[in-house]
């Protein structure tokens, strides 16, 4: 909510955003669930901690480069919970959620030349034009043409690319937790899936795999490094795997509270990692003091894979509640004091606005490199990642715990928010193939 307040202040200063008119009016939708040729099921945001599956018109091509994709798989990302909680600005009732999906090409615009009807494809979560200066330099998630939002431009001094299913703050594009999705610049934002790779593995190239890979590469994990990772969710899990793949000598995963079960989950998948439960520290000890006992010289690299929404102490909790800050600096401060002098801190968890009590002195005085990894430029890595999947060198199914139906999405959000044993889920639609041989079977809610 604090982030929304900050954005509202900017909006009052500069006037209404041009994209505010891009709304999703669901008032006339038939919500009986009856399937028709021109109606689809889609997940919509309806207010804080409320999502609803509704029936709405099937998307149509708007621009000549558009591609319409019949969705066969989607998922819920930890960053979707920020939307669910109502802390991202310019999210409007009826907006279609979901920024990770895969499917089959249903139709193509006249200027789309790369894909054919019937191709299996994965959709990149950032929407790139492929031709602007940033895209030409492989900064695809900062595309200069796909998001004209004025508020984001004022708050950040620049804009991110448009993103699927992530509010009008990022362009107002309908997301992929639905039966169909319109993909602008289809030749750029779709990657063909090899025949040997099932949807359940290909899907995660759209975000979680590319985001984790970017976090590790951008922060500069090197051979022999001791790496600490804050957050044992899917991003943290894959960052641990990719850190080991890049030669890290030790990887220490930090989490706790109602998510402590994730430490055991990841440990079973990656026995080489070490874990630290912050909710079970000895009296008088901190995460930093414990890490200094585990790695006396300090970490070489610290990776933030949790996000700034979740305050640990009362001071940040009340400041965020009152709109005095939008994100807590607690994890960042732990990371800065846990790395060695001239160590590296990479931030890939979502931090959306402003924070208080940031230990800038420790950052400057000890030469720590603080790196905002930004939204991942998926297109830069996804061919390589798909190749690693096809060769069996990485297995995204290591993080997938559930296969669920789109029709149960409202209950899925509730369970995912409560961290009820869900690491990563695969959400099937009526267009999905049966589960692959080594993928989880269908669960009911």
matplotlib code that plots the C-alpha trace (Angstrom):
import matplotlib.pyplot as plt

x = [0.0, 2.9, 4.2, 0.7, 0.7, 4.1, 3.0, -0.2, 1.9, 3.9, 0.7, -0.7, 2.5, 2.6, -1.0, -2.7, -0.7, -1.5, -2.0, -4.7, -7.3, -6.2, -8.7, -10.3, -14.0, -15.5, -18.9, -20.6, -18.8, -20.6, -19.2, -21.1, -18.0, -19.7, -17.1, -17.8, -15.6, -15.0, -14.9, -12.0, -11.3, -8.8, -7.5, -8.3, -7.3, -10.4, -8.8, -6.3, -6.0, -8.7, -8.5, -11.4, -11.6, -13.9, -15.0, -14.0, -13.6, -10.8, -7.9, -7.5, -4.5, -4.2, -0.9, 0.5, 3.3, 1.0, 0.7, -2.2, -1.1, -3.3, -2.0, -1.1, 0.7, 1.2, 2.3, 2.2, 5.4, 6.4, 6.2, 2.6, 1.9, 2.9, 0.0, -2.2, -1.4, -2.2, 1.3, 2.0, 0.4, -2.0, -3.4, -7.1, -10.0, -10.4, -6.7, -5.6, -2.7, 0.2, 3.6, 4.9, 3.3, 3.8, 1.4, 0.7, 0.6, -3.1, -2.8, -0.2, -0.3, 0.8, 4.2, 5.0, 7.5, 9.3, 6.6, 4.0, 0.5, 0.8, 4.3, 4.9, 6.3, 7.3, 6.5, 9.0, 7.6, 9.2, 7.9, 10.7, 10.5, 13.9, 15.0, 15.4, 18.8, 18.4, 17.2, 20.1, 22.4, 20.6, 18.9, 15.6, 13.8, 14.4, 12.9, 12.3, 9.1, 6.7, 5.9, 4.9, 4.0, 4.9, 4.8, 7.4, 9.5, 9.4, 10.0, 12.9, 14.3, 13.6, 11.1, 11.2, 9.8, 6.2, 5.4, 2.6, 0.0, 1.8, -0.4, -0.6, 2.6, 4.3, 2.1, -1.3, -0.8, -3.2, -1.3, -1.0, -3.0, -5.7, -6.6, -5.2, -2.8, -1.9, 1.8, 3.0, 6.2, 5.6, 8.8, 10.8, 8.9, 8.3, 10.8, 10.0, 10.1, 12.1, 10.1, 12.1, 11.3, 7.8, 5.8, 6.4, 10.1, 10.0, 7.5, 10.0, 12.4, 9.8, 11.0, 12.3, 15.1, 16.2, 15.8, 17.9, 20.6, 20.8, 21.1, 24.1, 25.8, 25.1, 26.3, 29.4, 29.5, 32.9, 34.8, 35.6, 33.2, 31.3, 27.7, 24.9, 21.3, 18.5, 15.2, 14.7, 11.8, 12.1, 14.4, 16.6, 16.7, 17.7, 20.3, 21.8, 21.9, 23.3, 25.9, 27.2, 27.1, 29.3, 31.9, 30.9, 32.8, 30.0, 26.4, 24.5, 20.7, 18.9, 15.2, 12.9, 9.6, 6.6, 8.9, 11.5, 10.3, 11.8, 15.3, 14.7, 13.0, 16.0, 18.5, 17.0, 17.4, 20.9, 22.6, 25.8, 24.2, 24.2, 21.2, 20.5, 17.1, 16.9, 13.9, 15.9, 19.0, 20.6, 19.7, 21.6, 22.7, 21.9, 22.0, 25.3, 27.0, 25.9, 27.3, 30.6, 30.9, 30.1, 32.3, 34.8, 36.2, 32.7, 30.7, 32.2, 28.7, 25.2, 22.1, 18.7, 15.9, 13.2, 11.9, 11.5, 7.8, 8.3, 9.4, 11.0, 11.1, 8.3, 9.9, 9.8, 6.5, 4.8, 6.7, 5.5, 2.0, 2.0, 3.4, 6.7, 8.6, 7.7, 10.3, 12.3, 16.1, 16.6, 17.8, 20.0, 21.7, 22.3, 23.8, 26.1, 27.5, 27.8, 30.0, 33.7, 35.3, 34.7, 32.2, 29.2, 25.5, 23.0, 19.3, 16.9, 14.0, 11.3, 12.1, 9.6, 10.1, 11.9, 13.4, 14.6, 17.5, 19.7, 23.3, 24.9, 28.0, 28.9, 28.4, 30.7, 33.3, 33.9, 33.8, 30.7, 29.3, 25.6, 24.1, 20.4, 20.0, 16.8, 14.1, 15.9, 16.6, 15.0, 15.8, 19.5, 19.6, 16.6, 18.1, 21.0, 18.8, 16.5, 19.6, 20.7, 17.2, 17.2, 20.6, 19.5, 22.1, 19.4, 16.0, 13.3, 11.1, 13.3, 11.4, 7.9, 5.7, 2.2, 0.2, -3.2, -6.1, -6.7, -10.3, -8.9, -6.8, -8.6, -7.8, -4.3, -3.5, -4.7, -2.6, 0.5, 0.3, 0.3, 3.2, 1.4, 4.1, 4.1, 7.5, 6.6, 3.3, 2.3, -1.2, -2.9, -5.7, -8.2, -5.6, -2.8, -1.3, -1.3, 1.5, 5.0, 6.4, 8.6, 6.3, 3.9, 0.4, -2.7, -3.7, -7.1, -7.9]
y = [0.0, 2.4, 2.1, 3.0, 6.1, 7.1, 6.6, 8.6, 11.5, 11.4, 11.2, 14.3, 16.1, 15.2, 14.5, 11.3, 8.6, 8.1, 4.4, 4.8, 4.5, 0.9, -0.7, -4.1, -3.7, -6.9, -5.6, -7.2, -10.5, -13.7, -15.4, -18.7, -20.5, -21.5, -22.0, -20.3, -19.7, -16.0, -16.2, -17.2, -17.7, -15.3, -14.4, -10.9, -8.7, -7.5, -5.7, -6.4, -10.2, -10.8, -12.5, -13.8, -16.1, -14.5, -15.0, -12.3, -11.8, -13.7, -11.3, -10.1, -8.8, -5.0, -4.4, -6.1, -7.8, -9.3, -13.0, -14.7, -17.6, -20.4, -20.8, -24.3, -23.5, -20.6, -20.2, -17.9, -15.9, -14.6, -11.1, -11.8, -11.7, -8.0, -7.4, -9.7, -7.6, -4.4, -2.8, -2.1, 1.1, 1.6, -1.9, -1.7, -4.0, -6.5, -6.4, -9.8, -11.2, -13.5, -12.8, -16.3, -18.6, -20.9, -22.1, -22.7, -20.0, -19.5, -16.7, -14.2, -10.7, -9.8, -8.5, -11.5, -13.7, -15.8, -18.2, -20.4, -21.4, -24.4, -23.6, -24.3, -21.2, -19.6, -16.0, -13.6, -11.6, -8.3, -7.0, -5.8, -4.2, -5.6, -2.5, 0.4, 1.4, -0.7, -3.7, -3.5, -3.6, -6.6, -4.5, -6.0, -5.5, -1.7, -1.4, 2.2, 1.6, -0.7, 1.3, 4.9, 5.2, 8.7, 7.9, 5.2, 7.5, 10.2, 7.7, 5.9, 8.5, 6.1, 3.4, -0.4, -2.3, -3.2, -6.4, -8.8, -8.9, -6.4, -3.3, -0.1, 0.9, -1.4, -0.7, -2.3, -5.5, -8.4, -11.4, -15.1, -16.6, -17.1, -19.3, -16.9, -14.0, -11.3, -11.0, -7.7, -7.9, -11.6, -12.2, -10.8, -12.0, -15.6, -18.5, -21.7, -24.8, -27.8, -30.9, -32.8, -30.2, -30.5, -27.4, -28.1, -27.4, -24.8, -22.5, -21.3, -19.8, -17.0, -15.6, -17.6, -19.3, -16.2, -14.0, -16.4, -16.8, -13.0, -12.5, -14.8, -13.6, -9.9, -9.9, -11.8, -15.1, -16.6, -19.9, -20.3, -17.7, -18.1, -17.1, -16.2, -16.2, -14.5, -16.3, -20.0, -19.7, -20.7, -17.8, -18.5, -22.2, -21.6, -19.0, -21.6, -24.1, -21.6, -20.4, -23.9, -24.2, -21.1, -22.6, -21.3, -23.2, -22.7, -21.6, -20.7, -20.3, -18.1, -18.2, -18.8, -18.3, -19.8, -20.4, -22.4, -25.6, -24.3, -24.7, -28.5, -28.7, -27.1, -29.0, -32.3, -31.1, -29.6, -31.5, -29.4, -26.2, -25.0, -23.5, -20.9, -20.4, -16.8, -17.7, -20.1, -18.0, -18.4, -15.6, -12.4, -13.6, -12.0, -13.3, -11.5, -12.8, -16.4, -16.0, -14.7, -17.9, -20.0, -18.0, -16.0, -13.9, -12.9, -13.8, -12.9, -12.5, -11.9, -12.4, -10.9, -13.2, -12.3, -8.7, -5.6, -6.0, -8.2, -6.4, -8.4, -5.7, -3.5, -0.2, -1.1, -2.8, 0.4, 2.8, 0.8, 0.6, 4.4, 5.1, 6.4, 3.9, 1.4, -1.2, -2.5, -2.2, -5.0, -7.7, -5.2, -4.2, -7.8, -8.5, -5.4, -6.3, -10.0, -9.7, -9.2, -5.8, -5.1, -7.9, -7.9, -7.6, -8.3, -7.3, -9.3, -9.5, -6.8, -3.4, -0.9, 2.4, 3.9, 2.6, 4.0, 3.2, 2.1, 1.4, 3.5, 4.1, 0.4, 0.3, 3.2, 2.6, -1.1, -0.8, -3.0, -3.2, -2.9, -4.1, -3.7, -6.6, -5.0, -7.0, -9.7, -9.2, -12.7, -12.6, -12.3, -15.8, -17.8, -19.7, -20.8, -21.8, -23.8, -25.5, -26.4, -27.9, -29.9, -31.3, -32.2, -29.9, -28.1, -29.4, -26.8, -29.5, -29.6, -26.6, -27.6, -29.1, -28.9, -29.1, -27.3, -26.1, -22.6, -23.1, -23.3, -20.2, -18.3, -21.0, -21.4, -17.7, -18.1, -21.2, -19.8, -16.6, -18.8, -20.8, -24.0, -26.3, -24.8, -24.0, -23.5, -24.5, -25.4, -24.1, -26.0, -24.9, -26.8, -26.6, -28.3, -31.7, -34.4, -34.2, -35.1, -38.4, -36.8, -33.8, -33.7, -35.0, -32.9, -31.9, -30.6, -27.7]
z = [0.0, 0.7, -2.8, -4.1, -1.9, -3.3, -6.8, -6.2, -5.0, -8.2, -10.2, -8.5, -9.4, -13.1, -13.9, -15.0, -16.8, -20.5, -20.0, -17.3, -20.0, -20.8, -18.5, -18.3, -18.0, -16.7, -15.8, -18.9, -18.8, -18.6, -15.5, -15.8, -17.0, -20.3, -23.0, -26.3, -29.4, -28.5, -24.7, -22.5, -18.8, -17.2, -13.8, -12.7, -9.8, -7.8, -4.8, -2.0, -1.5, -4.1, -7.4, -9.5, -12.5, -15.1, -18.6, -21.1, -24.8, -26.5, -27.3, -30.9, -32.8, -32.5, -34.2, -37.3, -35.3, -32.8, -32.2, -30.3, -28.2, -26.8, -23.3, -22.2, -19.0, -16.6, -13.0, -10.0, -9.3, -5.9, -7.4, -8.3, -4.5, -4.5, -6.9, -4.8, -1.7, -3.6, -3.2, -6.8, -8.1, -11.0, -10.7, -11.6, -10.8, -13.7, -14.8, -16.1, -14.1, -14.9, -16.5, -17.1, -19.7, -22.6, -25.3, -29.0, -31.7, -32.6, -35.1, -36.4, -37.6, -41.2, -40.0, -37.9, -39.9, -37.4, -36.1, -37.6, -36.5, -34.3, -33.0, -29.3, -27.7, -24.4, -23.7, -22.3, -19.3, -20.4, -23.7, -26.0, -29.4, -30.5, -32.3, -29.8, -28.4, -25.2, -27.1, -29.5, -26.5, -25.0, -22.3, -23.4, -20.0, -20.4, -23.9, -24.7, -26.8, -24.9, -21.7, -21.9, -18.2, -16.9, -13.2, -13.5, -15.6, -12.8, -9.9, -11.5, -13.9, -16.7, -17.7, -17.7, -20.6, -20.7, -18.8, -19.0, -16.2, -14.0, -13.7, -15.8, -14.1, -16.6, -19.6, -18.8, -20.8, -20.1, -18.5, -19.1, -16.3, -18.9, -21.8, -24.4, -24.5, -27.1, -27.5, -29.1, -31.2, -31.4, -33.4, -30.5, -27.4, -28.3, -28.2, -30.0, -27.7, -28.9, -29.5, -26.8, -24.1, -22.4, -21.5, -17.8, -18.3, -21.0, -19.2, -16.6, -19.1, -19.3, -16.0, -13.0, -14.8, -16.7, -13.6, -11.5, -14.2, -14.6, -10.9, -10.7, -13.9, -13.3, -9.7, -10.9, -9.1, -9.9, -9.3, -5.6, -4.3, -1.1, -1.8, 0.5, -0.8, 1.1, 0.2, -0.4, -2.9, -6.6, -7.5, -4.5, -5.3, -8.9, -7.9, -5.6, -8.4, -10.9, -8.4, -8.1, -11.8, -12.1, -9.7, -6.2, -3.6, -1.0, -1.1, 2.0, 1.8, 4.3, 5.1, 8.0, 9.7, 7.8, 4.8, 6.8, 5.1, 1.9, 3.3, 3.7, 0.3, -1.5, 0.6, -0.7, -4.3, -3.8, -1.0, -1.3, -0.1, 3.5, 5.2, 7.9, 9.5, 10.7, 12.9, 15.0, 15.8, 19.3, 21.7, 21.0, 17.5, 14.1, 10.6, 10.1, 13.2, 12.3, 8.8, 10.2, 12.2, 9.1, 6.8, 9.0, 6.2, 5.0, 2.0, -1.4, -2.9, -1.4, -3.5, -2.5, -3.7, -1.2, -1.8, 0.3, 1.1, 4.1, 7.3, 10.0, 12.8, 14.2, 13.1, 9.4, 9.8, 11.1, 8.7, 5.7, 7.1, 7.5, 4.1, 5.4, 3.3, 0.6, 1.2, 4.2, 4.2, 6.7, 4.3, 2.4, 5.6, 6.6, 3.2, 3.3, 6.7, 5.8, 2.7, 2.9, 2.1, -1.6, -1.8, -4.1, -3.3, -6.0, -5.6, -7.7, -5.2, -5.9, -4.4, -5.8, -4.2, -1.1, 2.1, 5.4, 7.8, 4.9, 6.1, 3.4, 5.6, 5.6, 1.9, 1.2, 3.9, 3.1, -0.7, -1.1, -4.7, -4.5, -7.8, -8.7, -11.1, -12.5, -14.3, -16.2, -19.9, -20.6, -24.4, -23.6, -22.0, -23.0, -26.0, -23.8, -21.0, -23.3, -24.7, -21.1, -20.4, -23.6, -22.8, -19.3, -17.6, -15.7, -14.6, -13.8, -12.4, -9.3, -8.0, -9.2, -6.4, -7.9, -11.1, -10.7, -12.8, -13.9, -12.7, -9.2, -9.4, -6.6, -4.1, -5.6, -4.8, -1.2, -0.7, -2.4, -0.3, 2.9, 1.6, 2.1, 0.8, -2.7, -4.1, -7.8, -9.5, -13.0, -13.9, -16.7, -19.0, -21.1, -23.9, -21.9, -22.8, -20.1, -17.6, -18.8, -17.5, -14.7, -13.9, -11.0, -11.6, -11.3, -7.7, -6.7, -4.5]

ax = plt.figure().add_subplot(projection="3d")
ax.plot(x, y, z, "-o")
ax.set_aspect("equal")
plt.show()
